[in-house]
Amino acid sequence: MSRATEEFVLRVLAYFPGQWDIRSDDGAMTGFVRWKVEAGGMALAGRGRLRNGRMFAMAGWDPAKKEWIHTFIEENGSFGQIVVTQFKNNIYRGTLYYVEGNGEGGTSEWSSRIIDKDHFVVTEFLKGDKVVLNFHRQ
């Protein structure tokens, strides 16, 4: 692992553990997630609720592809992966690959912007609609 990669992974593993409330852009509560460091300090995993259903997410570094992979599964049958390929100026960027519970799937632009130590914002473009989720540390 290169020094830059190691710094990226350490930054992710230090920032994201904990419980986060998830709110829509208008402030409405849409869920929560509790992440903790797993796999000998090399990955994150967590459970929570999103849009009234349970969900599970895990994330870690893929050394062969040199990508941070975030995988999620929702109670409604939806699942997907976010492949983070860039981190610059406190913004993570990548692609969201998803399959909805009804079997329809697609890809989307995805970004996560760190606002401060207790707040980050995720932006996705799903089926042409911009979806913004604010995560606030509890």
ZIHU-V17398 format. One record per helix or strand of 3 or more residues. SS is the DSSP state (~ for helix, > for strand). FROM is the first residue (numbers start at 1). TO is the last residue. If there is no record, write none. Layout:
SS/FROM/TO
SS/FROM/TO
//
This chain:
~/3/15
>/18/24
>/29/38
~/39/41
>/43/50
>/53/62
>/67/74
>/79/88
>/91/99
>/105/116
>/119/126
>/129/137
//
